[in-house]
Amino acid sequence: MFQTLFLQASTSGSGGYSSFIMLGGMVVIFYLFFIRPQQKKQKETKKFIEAIAKGDQVVTVGGIHGKVISVEESTVTLDVDRGNKLVIEKSSVSLDASKKYAPATK
């Protein structure tokens, strides 16, 4: 009986390298599908926020649409509707509405 247990114990140890290879493969796949795209999106968002200029049509994280009147170091002033102005943080600007909602030219 002990001989059977020792034989089983010795054969189960040979799969150690394959488990390390599988673990390494999972780490690579996790990086390629989750971490890398997120880093790319963060870079694009940072670049967009730095490039906000007067006259851009933008949408905030809260869904407010407006036209940029002025840009300071960390804030943006939006003209929302008929002269109503909002001062918001640059980080709360979500996307450029002038590119997304641009009228189609024929």
C-alpha positions in Angstrom: 0.0 0.0 0.0 2.8 2.4 0.9 4.5 1.5 -2.4 1.4 2.7 -4.3 1.3 6.0 -2.5 5.0 6.7 -3.1 4.6 5.9 -6.8 1.6 8.3 -7.1 3.5 11.0 -5.3 6.5 10.7 -7.6 4.5 10.9 -10.8 2.4 13.9 -9.7 5.6 16.1 -9.4 6.5 16.0 -13.1 3.7 18.5 -14.0 5.4 21.4 -12.3 6.9 23.0 -15.4 3.6 22.8 -17.3 1.8 24.6 -14.6 4.3 27.4 -14.6 4.0 27.7 -18.4 0.2 27.9 -18.1 0.5 30.5 -15.4 2.8 32.6 -17.5 0.5 32.2 -20.5 -2.4 33.5 -18.4 -0.4 36.5 -17.3 0.5 37.4 -20.9 -3.1 37.0 -22.0 -4.4 39.1 -19.1 -1.8 41.8 -20.0 -2.8 41.8 -23.7 -6.5 41.9 -23.2 -7.0 44.0 -20.1 -4.0 46.1 -19.0 -2.6 47.3 -22.4 -5.9 48.5 -23.9 -6.7 50.4 -20.6 -3.3 52.1 -20.7 -3.9 53.1 -24.4 -7.3 54.5 -23.5 -5.8 56.5 -20.6 -3.1 58.0 -22.9 -5.8 59.0 -25.5 -8.0 60.6 -22.8 -5.1 62.6 -21.4 -4.1 63.8 -24.9 -7.7 64.8 -25.6 -8.0 66.8 -22.3 -4.7 68.6 -23.0 -5.9 69.5 -26.5 -9.2 71.1 -25.5 -9.4 74.6 -27.1 -11.8 77.5 -27.3 -14.7 76.8 -29.6 -14.8 73.0 -29.2 -18.1 71.3 -28.7 -17.8 68.9 -25.8 -19.8 66.5 -23.6 -19.1 66.2 -19.9 -19.1 63.0 -17.9 -22.6 64.0 -16.6 -23.9 64.3 -20.1 -24.0 68.1 -20.4 -23.3 69.4 -23.9 -21.7 72.7 -24.4 -19.2 74.9 -26.3 -15.9 75.8 -24.7 -15.6 79.5 -24.1 -12.3 79.5 -22.2 -9.7 77.1 -21.0 -7.6 77.6 -17.9 -5.0 75.4 -16.3 -7.4 72.9 -14.7 -10.9 74.3 -15.5 -13.0 74.8 -18.6 -15.9 77.3 -19.0 -18.7 76.0 -21.2 -21.5 77.9 -22.8 -24.5 75.6 -22.3 -27.5 77.4 -23.7 -28.2 81.1 -24.6 -25.3 82.5 -22.5 -25.6 80.2 -19.5 -22.1 79.4 -18.5 -20.6 76.5 -16.4 -17.1 76.2 -15.0 -16.1 72.6 -14.8 -12.9 70.6 -14.3 -11.0 69.5 -17.4 -11.1 65.9 -16.1 -14.9 65.9 -16.3 -14.9 66.4 -20.1 -15.8 63.1 -21.7 -15.7 63.5 -25.5 -15.5 65.9 -28.4 -19.1 66.4 -29.6 -18.1 68.4 -32.7 -16.4 65.3 -34.2 -19.1 62.8 -33.1 -22.1 64.9 -34.0 -20.6 66.7 -37.0 -23.2 67.2 -39.8 -22.7 65.0 -42.8 -21.5 66.8 -45.9 -22.7 65.9 -49.3 
